Amino acid sequence: MSYKNLSLLDYSHDRTIPAKDAADELINVINTYTEQDSISPFYKYFENVYKLPKPVVQQRVRQHIARSYSEKDAAFKSRLNVKNIPKYLIQYGALIYALIFAKKRRKIKVFKLIIDDICGIVEFRRWKKLIDVVGKDQVLCRTLGCAIDDGFSNCSVFNDQYFQNINILDLLKSIINELFIGIWVVLKVSLKTKVNLFPIGLRIIYSYLTYKSFFENNSALYMIQERHYNTDAVKNYLFKKIGEEPNKRTGTIQKGIFQRDSDFFYMDIDVFYTLGESGVDEFLEYGGRVGNIVPVGSLFMEHYWFSNIPSNLKQEYDVLYLGFNFVDKMDVYDGFLDDYYSTFRWLVQLKKENPDYKIGIAHHARDKIPDPAEAAILLNSGVETVQKLTGSYALAFSSRFTVTYGSTIAYELSAHNMTTYFLDPRRQCTFLPVENVSHI
């Protein structure tokens, strides 16, 4: 397929083709759009005004466009439609709103490590061992308004809010530049390329203003975050540019296995602490910029299992089905739902053929339960659904076998000699490598 003459928003993948082919197509479409000459003034504006190099801006643009594509609907979301330019142009008013909370530059605080993008107290607890190793006085934790319990009262915490705590001089310069130059550049490029770039432009401005102010007030040699899919090229660039410390590095842990959908495309980080020595090629194949890959294992397994292994485990199930965080976005090809629900039909058949087996389903904590379609399949089958999930790892290690369609825990268990199987009815599972290159 030729993408050069294809308008970005006209692209729609064929839901009957293999999911790998569709993902490859989407990457090519996005790369072609972001490399065309017509978008160059957009890059030049951010390079001249905000001093952000083209590769940094381009990576952020690509990431935003990828996340604007709905695999389920096989179409880009309406926010990129030029008809919505007025709506998103109004959102630039957030820069005026930010004046209410703008700050003067404060005395710089120096740390060894910044833990960024913390979104809840549970996540705080997962970082506790690292904080203790580095030293509480050497770590700054940046959150987005989440509460902290007494166990972290001695930690340095910066509770941020959207468009708050921005340096007032930077903010005023940005408002003037956007009013007289920026919005006109973005408008011209948007109309010429037939893609609304205002939501993307505002996200880049937000990242620039937020992190420039933050890093000018808080310095560190290292920065790490939990969600590899939330990496930000603008943030990474500013972290290393601001300050006098050489050899700064950003890092992220691999929270979950790679899924072949657009949320995982175009990550940007210096050091990627991975679950294993292999299985990360697709992060690079789908636009990721990764400096070094360092296999370390699972932070989640360390926190929830190895930190408190029960002294005696009683066998709970012969076969345990491990659920995953199921969302509509995973529906990337025709037949996906049938594939997914066929795994439950397989469990029912297994129970029918082996009535003495105790078979259970442990859903992901974020799954919507009950699922009517699943409930209908399991009705009167004898296959149990775990009602109160106190610990997925303990439940898995106390079972004879585990099976899954897409749980990261399955990878972790197999690395510790636990018999684990992926159920992939028609070899289309987006959580697995393509055939013949499997590392499982």
C-alpha positions in Angstrom: 0.0 0.0 0.0 1.2 3.5 -0.8 0.8 6.0 2.0 2.2 9.2 0.4 -1.0 10.3 -1.2 -3.2 9.0 1.6 -4.8 11.6 3.9 -4.0 10.5 7.5 -7.7 10.6 8.6 -8.8 8.6 5.6 -6.8 5.6 6.9 -8.7 2.7 8.2 -7.1 -0.7 8.7 -8.7 -3.9 7.3 -10.0 -5.8 10.4 -9.9 -9.0 8.5 -6.1 -9.0 8.1 -3.6 -10.3 10.7 -3.2 -7.9 13.7 0.6 -7.7 13.0 0.0 -6.5 9.5 -2.5 -3.9 10.7 0.0 -2.6 13.3 2.7 -2.4 10.7 0.4 -0.4 8.4 -0.5 2.1 11.1 3.1 2.8 11.9 3.9 3.4 8.3 0.9 5.7 7.9 1.9 7.8 11.0 5.6 7.9 10.0 4.7 9.1 6.4 2.4 11.8 7.7 4.9 13.1 10.2 7.8 13.2 7.7 6.0 15.2 5.0 7.3 18.7 4.1 3.9 20.3 4.9 4.3 19.7 8.6 7.8 21.1 8.8 6.7 24.6 9.9 5.1 23.0 13.0 8.5 21.5 13.9 10.4 24.7 13.1 8.1 26.7 15.3 8.7 24.5 18.4 12.4 24.4 17.6 12.7 28.2 17.3 10.4 29.3 20.1 10.7 26.4 22.7 14.1 25.2 21.7 12.8 21.6 21.3 14.7 19.7 18.5 12.7 18.3 15.7 13.2 14.6 16.6 11.8 15.3 20.1 8.7 17.1 18.8 8.2 14.5 16.1 8.3 11.6 18.5 5.7 13.3 20.7 3.5 14.1 17.7 3.7 10.5 16.5 2.8 9.2 20.0 -0.2 11.4 20.2 -1.4 10.5 16.7 -1.0 6.8 17.5 -3.1 7.2 20.7 -5.7 8.9 18.6 -6.4 5.8 16.6 -9.2 3.4 17.6 -8.4 -0.1 16.5 -11.9 -1.1 17.4 -13.5 1.5 15.1 -10.7 1.3 12.5 -10.5 5.1 12.4 -8.8 8.0 14.0 -10.7 9.8 16.8 -12.6 13.0 16.0 -10.2 15.2 18.0 -7.9 15.1 14.9 -10.7 16.3 12.6 -10.2 19.9 11.3 -13.9 20.5 12.1 -12.9 20.4 15.8 -10.3 23.1 15.5 -12.5 25.8 17.2 -13.1 23.4 20.1 -9.4 22.8 20.7 -8.4 26.3 20.0 -10.6 27.4 22.9 -8.6 24.9 25.1 -5.6 27.1 24.6 -7.3 29.2 27.2 -5.7 26.9 29.7 -2.6 29.0 29.4 -4.6 32.0 30.7 -6.0 29.9 33.5 -2.5 28.8 34.4 -1.6 32.4 35.3 -3.7 32.1 38.4 -1.3 29.4 39.7 1.9 30.5 38.2 5.0 30.7 40.4 8.3 32.6 40.5 11.4 30.5 40.2 12.4 29.1 43.5 15.7 28.0 45.0 16.7 24.7 43.4 16.5 21.5 45.4 19.0 18.7 44.6 18.2 15.0 44.7 19.8 11.9 43.4 16.6 10.3 42.0 13.2 11.6 40.9 10.3 9.1 40.7 7.8 10.6 38.3 4.2 10.0 37.3 3.1 8.4 40.5 -0.7 8.0 40.4 -1.6 6.5 43.7 -0.6 5.3 47.1 -0.3 1.7 46.0 2.3 2.7 43.5 4.1 4.6 46.2 4.4 1.4 48.2 5.9 -0.5 45.2 8.7 2.0 45.1 9.4 1.8 48.8 12.4 -0.5 48.6 14.1 1.6 46.0 13.4 4.8 48.1 15.0 3.1 51.1 18.1 2.0 49.1 18.7 5.5 47.6 17.7 7.3 50.8 14.5 9.2 51.5 16.4 12.5 51.6 17.8 11.8 48.1 14.5 10.9 46.4 11.8 13.2 45.2 8.4 11.7 44.2 6.3 13.6 41.8 2.6 12.8 41.8 -0.6 14.2 40.2 -2.5 15.1 43.3 -2.7 11.7 45.0 -2.8 11.4 48.8 0.0 9.9 50.9 -0.3 7.8 54.0 1.8 8.0 57.2 4.3 5.6 55.9 5.6 8.2 53.4 5.4 11.2 55.6 9.2 11.6 55.6 9.5 11.5 51.8 9.9 14.6 49.6 6.8 14.7 47.5 5.7 17.2 44.8 2.0 17.0 44.3 1.4 18.6 40.9 -1.8 19.6 39.1 -2.5 20.2 35.4 -1.3 23.7 34.3 -0.2 24.7 37.8 3.2 25.5 39.3 4.5 26.8 36.0 7.2 29.5 36.0 5.4 32.8 35.4 7.9 34.2 33.0 7.9 31.1 30.8 4.1 31.1 30.9 3.9 34.8 29.8 6.3 34.2 26.9 4.3 31.2 25.8 1.0 33.1 25.8 2.5 35.9 23.7 4.2 33.5 21.3 1.1 31.4 20.9 -1.2 34.4 20.4 0.9 36.1 17.8 2.7 33.2 16.1 1.9 29.7 17.4 -1.8 29.4 16.8 -1.4 30.7 13.3 1.4 28.3 12.4 -0.6 25.4 13.8 -3.8 26.5 12.0 -2.0 26.8 8.7 -0.3 23.4 9.0 -3.6 21.8 10.2 -5.5 23.1 7.2 -2.8 22.1 4.8 -2.4 18.6 6.2 -6.1 18.2 6.9 -5.3 17.1 10.5 -6.2 19.1 13.6 -2.8 19.6 15.3 -4.1 21.9 18.1 -4.6 19.2 20.7 -1.1 17.9 19.9 0.4 21.4 20.1 -1.2 22.1 23.5 0.1 18.8 24.9 3.7 19.7 23.8 3.3 23.1 25.3 2.0 21.6 28.6 4.9 19.2 28.8 7.4 21.9 28.1 6.1 24.4 30.6 5.4 21.9 33.3 8.7 20.0 33.2 10.9 23.0 32.5 9.6 24.7 35.6 9.8 21.4 37.6 13.4 20.6 36.6 14.6 24.1 37.1 13.4 23.8 40.7 14.3 20.2 41.3 17.5 18.6 40.1 18.6 15.0 40.0 20.9 12.6 38.2 18.3 10.0 37.5 14.6 9.9 36.9 12.4 6.8 36.7 8.7 6.0 36.2 6.5 2.9 36.4 4.4 3.1 33.2 6.6 2.5 30.1 3.7 3.6 27.9 3.6 7.0 29.5 7.1 8.0 28.5 7.4 11.5 27.0 10.1 12.6 24.6 9.8 16.3 25.7 10.1 15.4 29.4 13.2 13.3 28.7 14.9 16.0 26.7 14.3 18.7 29.2 15.4 16.5 32.2 18.8 16.1 30.6 19.1 19.6 29.2 18.4 21.5 32.4 21.0 21.6 35.1 24.8 21.1 35.2 24.9 17.4 36.1 26.5 15.3 33.3 25.4 11.9 32.3 21.8 12.2 33.4 19.6 9.2 32.6 15.9 8.5 32.5 14.5 5.0 33.1 11.2 3.1 33.2 10.3 -0.4 34.2 8.4 -2.8 31.9 5.1 -2.9 33.7 3.5 -5.4 31.3 4.1 -7.4 28.2 4.0 -5.6 24.8 0.7 -5.6 23.2 0.5 -4.9 19.5 -1.7 -1.8 19.8 -1.1 1.9 19.4 -0.9 2.7 23.1 2.5 0.9 23.2 4.0 2.7 20.1 6.7 5.5 20.2 7.9 5.1 23.8 11.0 7.3 24.6 13.5 6.5 27.4 17.2 6.1 28.1 17.1 2.9 30.1 14.4 0.3 29.9 14.4 -2.1 32.8 12.7 -5.2 31.3 11.0 -8.3 32.5 13.5 -10.5 30.6 16.4 -10.7 28.2 14.1 -11.0 25.2 10.6 -9.9 24.2 11.3 -6.2 23.8 12.1 -6.1 20.1 8.6 -4.9 19.3 9.0 -1.8 21.4 11.8 -0.8 19.0 10.0 -2.0 15.9 7.0 0.2 16.7 8.8 3.5 16.9 10.4 3.3 20.4 13.5 5.1 21.2 15.3 3.1 23.9 18.9 3.7 24.9 19.8 0.6 26.9 17.8 -2.5 27.7 18.5 -3.9 31.2 16.7 -7.1 32.2 15.8 -7.0 35.9 12.6 -9.0 36.3 9.3 -7.7 37.7 8.9 -5.0 40.2 5.3 -6.2 40.7 6.4 -9.8 41.4 9.0 -8.5 43.8 6.5 -6.4 45.7 3.5 -8.7 45.8 5.2 -12.1 46.0 8.9 -12.2 46.9 8.6 -9.7 49.6 6.1 -11.8 51.5 6.1 -15.4 50.3 3.6 -17.5 52.5 5.3 -20.3 54.4 2.8 -22.9 53.4 0.7 -22.9 50.2 -2.3 -25.2 49.9 -3.3 -26.2 46.4 -6.3 -24.2 45.4 -6.9 -25.1 41.8 -5.8 -27.7 39.2 -6.2 -25.1 36.4 -6.3 -21.4 37.0 -7.2 -18.9 34.3 -5.4 -15.6 34.7 -7.4 -12.7 33.5 -6.0 -9.4 32.2 -7.1 -5.8 32.1 -9.6 -6.1 29.3 -10.6 -2.9 27.4 -12.4 -2.3 24.2 -9.3 -1.0 22.5 -8.0 -4.6 22.4 -10.6 -5.4 19.8 -8.2 -4.9 16.9 -9.5 -7.5 14.4 -12.7 -9.3 13.4 -13.1 -12.3 15.5 -11.2 -11.0 18.5 -14.2 -11.2 20.9 -14.9 -14.7 19.6 -11.3 -15.7 20.3 -11.4 -14.2 23.8 -14.7 -15.9 24.8 -13.6 -19.2 23.2 -11.0 -19.4 26.0 -13.9 -19.6 28.5 -15.7 -22.2 26.3 -12.4 -24.2 26.3 -12.4 -24.1 30.2 -16.0 -25.4 30.2 -15.1 -28.2 27.8 -12.0 -29.1 29.9 -14.2 -29.3 33.0 -16.8 -31.4 31.2 -14.1 -33.9 30.2 -12.4 -33.8 33.6 -15.1 -33.3 36.2 -12.7 -33.9 39.0 -10.5 -30.9 38.1 -11.0 -27.8 40.1 -10.9 -25.0 37.6 -11.0 -21.3 38.5 -10.9 -17.9 36.9 -9.0 -15.0 38.5 -9.9 -11.8 36.8 -7.8 -8.7 36.7 -8.7 -6.3 39.5 -9.9 -3.7 36.9 -12.1 -6.1 34.9 -15.8 -5.4 34.9 -17.4 -8.3 36.7 -19.8 -9.9 36.1 -19.5 -10.0 32.3 -22.9 -11.2 31.0 -21.3 -13.0 27.9 -18.8 -14.8 30.1 -21.4 -15.6 32.8 -23.6 -17.2 30.1 -20.8 -19.5 29.0 -19.9 -20.5 32.5 -23.4 -21.1 33.8 -23.7 -24.4 35.6 -20.4 -25.5 34.2 -18.6 -26.0 37.5 -15.9 -23.6 36.5 -15.5 -21.2 39.4 -14.9 -17.4 39.3 -12.7 -16.2 42.2 -14.9 -13.7 44.0 -12.3 -12.2 46.4 -8.9 -12.0 44.9 -6.4 -11.4 47.7 -3.3 -12.2 45.7 -2.9 -13.3 42.1 0.7 -14.6 42.6 -0.2 -16.7 45.7 -3.3 -18.1 43.9 -1.2 -18.9 40.8 1.6 -20.6 42.7 -0.9 -22.7 44.6 -2.4 -24.1 41.3 -1.1 -27.0 39.3 -1.3 -25.2 35.9 -2.2 -21.7 34.8 -3.6 -20.5 31.5 -4.2 -17.1 30.1 -5.1 -15.1 27.0 -2.9 -12.1 27.8 -1.7 -11.8 31.4 1.8 -10.6 32.2 1.8 -12.8 35.2 2.0 -15.8 32.8 5.4 -14.6 31.6 6.6 -14.2 35.2 5.3 -17.6 36.3 7.0 -19.4 33.4 10.3 -17.7 34.3 10.0 -19.4 37.7 9.2 -22.9 36.3 5.5 -22.7 36.7 3.6 -24.6 34.0 1.8 -21.8 32.1 0.0 -21.8 28.7 -1.2 -19.0 26.5 -4.5 -19.7 24.8 -4.3 -18.4 21.2 -7.2 -19.9 19.2 -6.3 -18.6 15.8 -2.8 -17.3 16.3 -3.9 -13.7 16.4 -3.3 -12.9 20.0 -1.8 -9.4 20.1 0.0 -10.2 23.4 2.2 -12.8 21.7 5.1 -12.6 19.2 4.4 -13.7 15.7 5.1 -17.3 14.8 8.6 -18.6 14.4 10.2 -15.7 16.5 8.5 -16.8 19.7 10.7 -16.5 22.8 8.1 -18.2 25.0 
